[in-house]
Amino acid sequence: MNPQPPNLSRDPIGLCGQCHYCRLVKNARGSQFYLCQFSEIDPRYARYPRLPVLRCEAFAPEPPGQAVSQ
């Protein structure tokens, strides 16, 4: 469950942008937040982690073409 994708320094949200557990949440004002759904399984993980996330034990890569859109 630990594979780390390359070039994280170029991605402003880090691992979350390619993680199965991440869901993009937008509010009425147009702000975007990245919800970590793994936090529902394990409360040690933040619901809305500080970005960019560069290391995460719960990281589970999305299949190609399924990354979280920004």
C-alpha positions in Angstrom: 0.0 0.0 0.0 3.1 2.3 -0.2 3.9 2.9 -3.8 5.0 6.5 -4.2 4.4 8.1 -7.7 7.3 10.1 -9.1 7.5 13.9 -9.4 5.5 14.7 -6.3 7.3 18.1 -6.0 5.5 19.3 -9.1 2.0 18.3 -7.9 0.5 20.9 -5.6 -1.6 18.4 -3.8 0.9 15.6 -3.7 -0.2 12.0 -3.3 -3.9 12.9 -2.9 -4.2 13.7 -6.6 -3.6 10.1 -7.4 -5.1 8.3 -4.4 -8.2 6.0 -4.4 -9.3 7.5 -1.1 -9.3 11.1 -2.1 -12.5 12.9 -3.2 -12.6 16.5 -4.4 -15.2 18.6 -2.5 -16.3 22.0 -3.8 -18.4 24.5 -1.8 -20.8 27.1 -3.1 -18.1 29.8 -3.1 -15.9 27.8 -5.4 -13.4 26.7 -2.9 -12.0 23.1 -3.3 -11.0 20.7 -0.6 -9.5 17.2 -0.8 -11.4 14.8 1.5 -9.5 11.7 2.6 -12.1 9.0 2.8 -9.6 6.7 4.6 -10.1 9.0 7.6 -13.6 7.3 8.0 -11.8 3.9 8.4 -8.9 5.1 10.5 -9.3 8.3 12.6 -5.5 8.8 12.8 -5.8 10.3 9.3 -7.0 13.9 8.8 -10.3 14.3 6.9 -8.8 17.2 5.0 -5.1 16.8 5.2 -2.6 19.7 4.8 -1.3 19.7 1.2 0.8 18.7 -0.4 0.8 15.2 1.1 4.2 13.7 0.3 4.1 10.5 2.3 1.0 8.5 3.4 0.8 4.9 4.6 -2.8 4.7 3.4 -2.0 5.8 -0.2 -3.7 3.5 -2.8 -3.1 4.5 -6.4 -6.1 5.0 -8.7 -6.1 3.1 -11.9 -4.7 5.1 -14.8 -7.1 7.8 -16.0 -9.0 7.9 -12.7 -7.0 10.5 -10.8 -8.7 13.2 -8.8 -9.4 16.2 -11.1 -8.4 19.6 -9.9 
